[in-house]
Amino acid sequence: FSRRELMIAALVPTPPPLHVCVYDPDRGLREQLQAIAQVLRAFPGNDAGVGVLRAAGIGPEEIFARFPEPPPLTMVRALTAFFAAARKAGVVVDQEPEHLALSFLGSLKVTHFFKHFCATDVPADEDAYMDSVVELLSRGLQ
């Protein structure tokens, strides 16, 4: 392996399991959003690692070459499908599912930005923050 290949292998994010993003009409929306948030917290990605690779001049096509599509896009598609199914079931407001997916994902990922790029613990209590995001979104969507 070349140094470049080793660097890519070490810094490419591990994609989260997507089975949790399948909408289940027999479970409550809040419960499902909480499960998704927990999985995303357990698989935070490697935003800093991708940043290092990009700074080294390695483009997304090489960084994500081993995947059918970049894992962040796969996650957005899975969440979009989740919100589309919930909308079709009449559980969430009539909004664009991709917008809902990006809002939810962005709300959860912002904590990694603060930790990796600002070297701070904002929010101080990440569990409480994630609970608040789930509560806010689940109430706002119904």
C-alpha beads as a LAMMPS data file, in Angstrom:
LAMMPS data file: protein, C-alpha beads

142 atoms
141 bonds

1 atom types
1 bond types

-500.0 500.0 xlo xhi
-500.0 500.0 ylo yhi
-500.0 500.0 zlo zhi

Masses

1 110.0

Atoms # bond

1 1 1 0.000 0.000 0.000
2 1 1 1.144 3.519 -0.702
3 1 1 1.156 6.207 1.972
4 1 1 -1.778 7.835 0.167
5 1 1 -3.818 4.601 0.192
6 1 1 -3.080 4.059 3.889
7 1 1 -4.081 7.613 4.712
8 1 1 -7.376 7.209 2.860
9 1 1 -8.072 3.861 4.547
10 1 1 -7.424 5.362 7.977
11 1 1 -9.477 8.519 7.539
12 1 1 -12.498 7.503 5.462
13 1 1 -15.646 7.483 7.612
14 1 1 -17.447 4.269 8.478
15 1 1 -21.021 4.492 7.218
16 1 1 -23.764 3.993 9.792
17 1 1 -26.178 1.086 9.514
18 1 1 -29.210 2.283 7.583
19 1 1 -31.818 -0.252 8.699
20 1 1 -32.840 2.173 11.428
21 1 1 -33.939 4.667 8.753
22 1 1 -36.807 2.485 7.522
23 1 1 -40.088 4.049 8.595
24 1 1 -42.222 1.736 10.755
25 1 1 -45.899 2.749 10.894
26 1 1 -46.340 0.676 14.060
27 1 1 -43.849 2.787 16.045
28 1 1 -44.142 6.403 17.087
29 1 1 -42.286 9.100 15.179
30 1 1 -40.391 10.344 18.244
31 1 1 -39.246 6.815 19.096
32 1 1 -37.958 6.294 15.561
33 1 1 -36.204 9.663 15.410
34 1 1 -34.572 8.883 18.764
35 1 1 -33.284 5.553 17.418
36 1 1 -31.881 7.262 14.321
37 1 1 -30.219 9.945 16.457
38 1 1 -28.593 7.291 18.645
39 1 1 -27.197 5.463 15.615
40 1 1 -25.865 8.696 14.147
41 1 1 -24.222 9.520 17.456
42 1 1 -22.583 6.090 17.555
43 1 1 -21.353 6.600 13.960
44 1 1 -20.349 10.250 13.899
45 1 1 -18.470 9.892 10.638
46 1 1 -15.018 11.308 10.271
47 1 1 -15.567 14.876 9.184
48 1 1 -12.132 15.869 10.450
49 1 1 -10.538 12.947 8.616
50 1 1 -12.230 13.885 5.360
51 1 1 -11.038 17.451 5.941
52 1 1 -7.462 16.201 6.278
53 1 1 -7.765 14.185 3.073
54 1 1 -9.202 17.159 1.199
55 1 1 -6.386 19.388 2.508
56 1 1 -3.919 16.786 1.217
57 1 1 -5.385 17.271 -2.258
58 1 1 -7.438 14.073 -2.313
59 1 1 -10.854 14.574 -3.882
60 1 1 -14.206 13.040 -2.946
61 1 1 -14.116 10.598 -5.867
62 1 1 -10.933 9.024 -4.441
63 1 1 -11.959 9.328 -0.782
64 1 1 -15.223 7.486 -1.374
65 1 1 -14.075 5.194 -4.209
66 1 1 -14.854 2.008 -2.278
67 1 1 -18.521 2.937 -1.839
68 1 1 -21.304 2.919 -4.473
69 1 1 -21.904 6.545 -3.440
70 1 1 -20.428 8.701 -0.677
71 1 1 -21.807 7.538 2.715
72 1 1 -23.104 11.018 3.610
73 1 1 -25.265 10.981 0.466
74 1 1 -26.468 7.468 1.258
75 1 1 -27.490 8.703 4.711
76 1 1 -29.378 11.655 3.219
77 1 1 -31.184 9.322 0.804
78 1 1 -32.127 6.941 3.630
79 1 1 -33.445 9.772 5.807
80 1 1 -35.282 11.273 2.835
81 1 1 -37.002 7.931 2.234
82 1 1 -37.860 7.747 5.947
83 1 1 -39.505 11.181 5.923
84 1 1 -41.241 10.482 2.596
85 1 1 -42.795 7.326 4.051
86 1 1 -43.806 9.173 7.225
87 1 1 -45.348 11.948 5.119
88 1 1 -47.213 9.412 2.953
89 1 1 -48.560 7.816 6.155
90 1 1 -49.818 11.251 7.249
91 1 1 -47.547 11.309 10.303
92 1 1 -45.531 14.394 9.371
93 1 1 -46.408 17.738 7.827
94 1 1 -46.417 18.107 4.073
95 1 1 -42.851 19.309 3.600
96 1 1 -40.140 18.210 1.177
97 1 1 -38.688 14.989 2.693
98 1 1 -35.137 15.850 1.627
99 1 1 -35.376 19.186 3.459
100 1 1 -36.531 17.383 6.588
101 1 1 -33.685 14.874 6.231
102 1 1 -31.065 17.589 5.829
103 1 1 -32.465 19.578 8.757
104 1 1 -32.399 16.559 11.049
105 1 1 -28.976 15.397 9.919
106 1 1 -27.505 18.893 10.120
107 1 1 -28.885 19.413 13.618
108 1 1 -27.220 16.220 14.785
109 1 1 -23.907 16.733 12.966
110 1 1 -23.291 20.294 14.141
111 1 1 -21.948 19.005 17.467
112 1 1 -19.112 17.244 15.606
113 1 1 -18.252 20.502 13.899
114 1 1 -17.834 22.241 17.246
115 1 1 -15.776 19.391 18.703
116 1 1 -13.441 18.915 15.722
117 1 1 -13.157 22.361 14.223
118 1 1 -13.624 24.628 17.230
119 1 1 -12.123 22.372 19.938
120 1 1 -15.012 23.032 22.287
121 1 1 -17.716 21.017 23.975
122 1 1 -20.781 22.753 22.606
123 1 1 -23.242 21.579 23.658
124 1 1 -22.006 20.689 27.112
125 1 1 -24.505 17.825 27.415
126 1 1 -24.737 16.085 24.042
127 1 1 -27.356 13.586 25.228
128 1 1 -29.674 16.378 26.346
129 1 1 -29.038 18.238 23.085
130 1 1 -29.945 15.189 20.983
131 1 1 -33.080 14.636 23.052
132 1 1 -34.025 18.278 22.471
133 1 1 -33.488 17.988 18.707
134 1 1 -35.646 14.861 18.555
135 1 1 -38.351 16.435 20.711
136 1 1 -38.381 19.668 18.719
137 1 1 -38.488 17.896 15.374
138 1 1 -41.067 15.286 16.373
139 1 1 -43.414 17.962 17.762
140 1 1 -42.838 20.334 14.888
141 1 1 -43.500 17.741 12.220
142 1 1 -46.832 16.482 13.519

Bonds

1 1 1 2
2 1 2 3
3 1 3 4
4 1 4 5
5 1 5 6
6 1 6 7
7 1 7 8
8 1 8 9
9 1 9 10
10 1 10 11
11 1 11 12
12 1 12 13
13 1 13 14
14 1 14 15
15 1 15 16
16 1 16 17
17 1 17 18
18 1 18 19
19 1 19 20
20 1 20 21
21 1 21 22
22 1 22 23
23 1 23 24
24 1 24 25
25 1 25 26
26 1 26 27
27 1 27 28
28 1 28 29
29 1 29 30
30 1 30 31
31 1 31 32
32 1 32 33
33 1 33 34
34 1 34 35
35 1 35 36
36 1 36 37
37 1 37 38
38 1 38 39
39 1 39 40
40 1 40 41
41 1 41 42
42 1 42 43
43 1 43 44
44 1 44 45
45 1 45 46
46 1 46 47
47 1 47 48
48 1 48 49
49 1 49 50
50 1 50 51
51 1 51 52
52 1 52 53
53 1 53 54
54 1 54 55
55 1 55 56
56 1 56 57
57 1 57 58
58 1 58 59
59 1 59 60
60 1 60 61
61 1 61 62
62 1 62 63
63 1 63 64
64 1 64 65
65 1 65 66
66 1 66 67
67 1 67 68
68 1 68 69
69 1 69 70
70 1 70 71
71 1 71 72
72 1 72 73
73 1 73 74
74 1 74 75
75 1 75 76
76 1 76 77
77 1 77 78
78 1 78 79
79 1 79 80
80 1 80 81
81 1 81 82
82 1 82 83
83 1 83 84
84 1 84 85
85 1 85 86
86 1 86 87
87 1 87 88
88 1 88 89
89 1 89 90
90 1 90 91
91 1 91 92
92 1 92 93
93 1 93 94
94 1 94 95
95 1 95 96
96 1 96 97
97 1 97 98
98 1 98 99
99 1 99 100
100 1 100 101
101 1 101 102
102 1 102 103
103 1 103 104
104 1 104 105
105 1 105 106
106 1 106 107
107 1 107 108
108 1 108 109
109 1 109 110
110 1 110 111
111 1 111 112
112 1 112 113
113 1 113 114
114 1 114 115
115 1 115 116
116 1 116 117
117 1 117 118
118 1 118 119
119 1 119 120
120 1 120 121
121 1 121 122
122 1 122 123
123 1 123 124
124 1 124 125
125 1 125 126
126 1 126 127
127 1 127 128
128 1 128 129
129 1 129 130
130 1 130 131
131 1 131 132
132 1 132 133
133 1 133 134
134 1 134 135
135 1 135 136
136 1 136 137
137 1 137 138
138 1 138 139
139 1 139 140
140 1 140 141
141 1 141 142
